[in-house]
Amino acid sequence: MRVAALAAVAAAALWAPAAALATPVLDPADAAELAQSLADATEEQGVCYGWEIEVDDASGGPSGPEYGSNLGPQQRFDLSQCPKYAVLVGTIVFTSDSSDSEDASRIEVRSNLPGITQESLDELGYGANDSLVGDDNDTVLANMVGALPEIVADHGYAPPVPFETPAAPVEQQGAATGRPRLSDFLRQWGPALLICSLLLVGGAVWLVVGVEQRRRRRHAERRERRGPARPAQAPDGG
Amino acid sequence: MKHIAGGIAVIALGTFGIAGILASSGSVRSWLDSKCHYTGTSRDQNGHRARRYDCPGSASTIAHRLRDAHHPADQRSTPAGHFLRFRNQMVGLTAGAVAGRSIARLASERDGYGFFNNYVGGWWGSYGGPAERFRGGGPGGGK
């Protein structure tokens, strides 16, 4: 009975659609959406795109390869069949809780198009190393891979992927959520503003201390100039 | 005397710092107004509106410069371009009609989520459409 159940599970896993398989970084829906956007870009540009990240999680989380391409999630393309390609490859190492080492990640853009490197991703703020160890590494990965077709077009190797406004009616679009709590001004300048405010307060305290010390010194000097205080004379009795 | 001079110097430093911050902290709109050329208002079929600009530089370049000037709270990069989220506004940066130029679209949060819904839907808000699944695309081997 147990063997039959295991066989059924194995068969189900074997026939499960690729998009439903668990991956270490992206959830299946996000992987499918990313792969679809790459497929659309490939159709437009004639360039193959993909991602391949090896995840090693010593803390017990999901490990293994995370990959996909314009052919679909968890699909690799044959480089020999792509006249132009750009693939994000990398590694993520999550250390165990008892380890002294820090979590780390490295990424690299492999492409047969000169100048298509991870530096372009750096300039977009995604960072080269250790950018995939945070809780939002799925978002960062999707952004880095999603940026590749625009970077390729930017270098003139292919036409840009056109921007399209949604065809869906407004009631199917949902609504924006998660508005940033801090104002744009405070988010950007908050730390600098705090430092400047501390300088103002610190400077004011320093100034007050200085003025007070000067006042006391002058007072003491004045007393010295007058000489020692004379004892008060007893009033004449007459 | 040293204390007084030091205090005045530190106060001056803080004052210059705050003045510098206030002087360089314009809005995203004023940044776009100064760096790009305003070309009118874009409207989608659902009536969402966005201010449209023609910018010198690719979408990546303008995204990089805008990020330096105004740190976005969030950013989304897709094959069609880059989308930056600020507290009350969204900016979409996509390729222009001419190589080396790009189009910037500035919209309120509500209009931006509708206008850029194909790219930010589900990432920066709720998603009301059918679940995404891979439908395939063109020839994998390229054209």
Contacts between the chains, C-beta under 8 A, distances in Angstrom:
chain1	res1	chain2	res2	distance
A	18	B	134	7.9
A	19	B	133	6.1
A	19	B	134	5.7
A	29	B	131	6.3
A	29	B	132	5.5
A	29	B	133	7.8
A	32	B	132	5.5
A	32	B	133	5.2
A	32	B	134	4.3
A	33	B	132	4.2
A	35	B	134	5.2
A	36	B	132	6.8
A	36	B	133	7.9
A	36	B	134	5.3
A	36	B	135	6.1
A	36	B	137	7.2
A	37	B	78	5.9
A	37	B	79	5.3
A	38	B	79	7.0
A	38	B	137	7.7
A	39	B	134	7.4
A	39	B	135	7.7
A	39	B	136	5.9
A	39	B	137	2.6
A	39	B	138	7.0
A	40	B	79	6.8
A	40	B	137	5.5
A	40	B	138	8.0
A	41	B	79	3.9
A	42	B	137	5.7
A	42	B	138	5.7
A	42	B	139	7.6
A	42	B	140	6.6
A	42	B	142	6.9
A	43	B	137	4.7
A	43	B	138	2.8
A	43	B	139	7.5
A	44	B	79	7.9
A	44	B	138	7.7
A	46	B	142	4.0
A	46	B	143	3.5
A	47	B	142	6.3
A	48	B	140	6.4
A	48	B	141	7.5
A	48	B	142	6.2
A	69	B	140	7.7
A	70	B	137	6.1
A	70	B	140	5.9
A	71	B	140	5.0
A	72	B	134	4.8
A	72	B	136	7.1
A	73	B	134	6.1
A	77	B	140	5.4
A	77	B	141	7.9
A	81	B	140	7.3
A	81	B	141	4.3
A	81	B	142	7.9
A	82	B	140	7.6
A	82	B	141	6.2
A	82	B	142	5.6
A	83	B	141	7.9
A	83	B	142	5.2
A	84	B	142	6.2
A	120	B	60	6.5
A	123	B	60	6.9
A	123	B	64	4.7
A	124	B	60	6.3
A	124	B	63	6.1
A	124	B	64	6.5
A	124	B	67	7.6
A	124	B	75	7.5
A	124	B	77	6.2
A	124	B	82	6.9
A	125	B	64	7.9
A	125	B	67	5.6
A	125	B	75	6.5
A	126	B	77	7.8
A	139	B	123	7.5
A	143	B	75	6.8
A	143	B	76	6.2
A	143	B	77	4.4
A	144	B	77	7.3
A	146	B	76	7.7
A	146	B	77	4.9
A	146	B	78	4.6
A	146	B	79	6.1
A	147	B	60	7.5
A	147	B	77	3.7
A	147	B	78	7.7
A	147	B	82	7.2
A	148	B	79	7.6
A	149	B	79	3.6
A	150	B	58	8.0
A	150	B	59	5.9
A	150	B	60	6.2
A	150	B	77	7.0
A	150	B	78	7.6
A	150	B	79	6.1
A	150	B	80	7.3
A	150	B	81	6.0
A	150	B	82	7.1
A	150	B	95	7.4
A	151	B	60	6.1
A	153	B	58	7.9
A	153	B	95	6.2
A	154	B	58	4.2
A	154	B	59	7.1
A	154	B	60	5.0
A	154	B	61	7.5
A	156	B	99	6.5
A	160	B	59	7.9
A	160	B	80	7.7
A	160	B	94	7.5
A	160	B	95	3.2
A	161	B	79	4.2
A	161	B	80	4.7
A	161	B	95	7.7
A	162	B	80	6.7
A	162	B	95	7.7
A	163	B	80	4.7
A	163	B	81	5.9
A	163	B	92	7.1
A	163	B	94	3.9
A	163	B	95	7.4
A	163	B	103	7.5
A	164	B	80	7.2
A	164	B	118	5.9
A	165	B	44	3.8
A	165	B	45	6.9
A	165	B	48	7.9
A	165	B	115	6.2
A	165	B	118	7.3
A	166	B	44	6.9
A	166	B	46	7.3
A	166	B	114	7.2
A	166	B	117	4.3
A	166	B	118	5.0
A	166	B	121	7.5
A	167	B	45	7.4
A	168	B	117	7.1
A	168	B	128	7.8
A	168	B	129	5.5
A	169	B	46	6.9
A	170	B	46	4.3
A	170	B	47	7.8
A	170	B	114	6.3
A	171	B	128	6.6
A	172	B	128	4.4
A	172	B	129	4.7
A	173	B	46	7.5
A	173	B	113	7.2
A	173	B	114	5.6
A	173	B	117	4.7
A	173	B	121	6.2
A	173	B	128	5.5
A	173	B	129	7.2
A	174	B	113	7.7
A	174	B	117	7.8
A	174	B	121	6.3
A	174	B	122	7.2
A	174	B	125	5.3
A	174	B	126	3.5
A	174	B	127	4.9
A	174	B	128	4.0
A	174	B	129	7.7
A	175	B	110	7.6
A	175	B	113	6.5
A	175	B	125	5.4
A	175	B	126	5.7
A	176	B	109	5.1
A	176	B	110	6.6
A	176	B	112	7.5
A	176	B	113	3.9
A	176	B	124	5.7
A	176	B	125	4.0
A	177	B	124	7.4
A	177	B	125	4.5
A	177	B	126	5.9
A	178	B	124	6.6
A	178	B	125	7.1
A	179	B	87	6.4
A	179	B	88	7.8
A	179	B	109	6.6
A	180	B	73	3.7
A	180	B	74	7.5
A	180	B	85	7.3
A	180	B	86	7.4
A	180	B	87	4.8
A	182	B	73	7.9
A	182	B	87	7.3
A	183	B	87	5.6
A	184	B	28	7.3
A	184	B	70	6.4
A	184	B	71	7.7
A	184	B	73	7.6
A	184	B	86	5.0
A	184	B	87	5.2
A	185	B	25	5.7
A	187	B	71	6.2
A	187	B	73	6.4
A	187	B	87	7.7
A	188	B	25	7.3
A	188	B	70	6.6
A	188	B	71	4.5
A	189	B	21	5.0
A	189	B	25	5.9
A	192	B	17	6.8
A	192	B	21	5.8
A	193	B	18	6.9
A	193	B	21	6.0
A	195	B	17	7.2
A	196	B	13	7.9
A	196	B	14	4.6
A	196	B	15	7.9
A	196	B	17	3.7
A	196	B	18	4.7
A	196	B	21	6.9
A	197	B	14	6.9
A	197	B	18	7.5
A	198	B	14	7.6
A	199	B	10	5.4
A	199	B	11	7.4
A	199	B	13	5.4
A	199	B	14	3.3
A	199	B	17	6.7
A	200	B	10	7.9
A	200	B	11	5.9
A	200	B	14	3.8
A	200	B	15	6.8
A	200	B	18	7.5
A	202	B	10	5.8
A	202	B	14	8.0
A	203	B	6	7.9
A	203	B	7	4.9
A	203	B	8	7.2
A	203	B	9	7.4
A	203	B	10	3.2
A	203	B	11	3.6
A	203	B	12	7.7
A	203	B	13	7.4
A	203	B	14	6.0
A	204	B	7	6.9
A	204	B	11	6.3
A	205	B	7	7.6
A	206	B	3	5.8
A	206	B	6	5.6
A	206	B	7	3.6
A	206	B	10	6.1
A	207	B	3	7.2
A	207	B	4	6.1
A	207	B	7	3.0
A	207	B	8	6.4
A	207	B	11	6.7
A	208	B	7	7.6
A	209	B	3	5.6
A	209	B	7	7.6
A	210	B	1	7.4
A	210	B	2	7.3
A	210	B	3	2.7
A	210	B	4	3.9
A	210	B	5	7.9
A	210	B	6	7.3
A	210	B	7	5.5
A	211	B	3	7.9
A	211	B	4	6.3
A	213	B	3	6.1
A	214	B	1	7.0
A	214	B	3	7.9
A	214	B	4	6.8
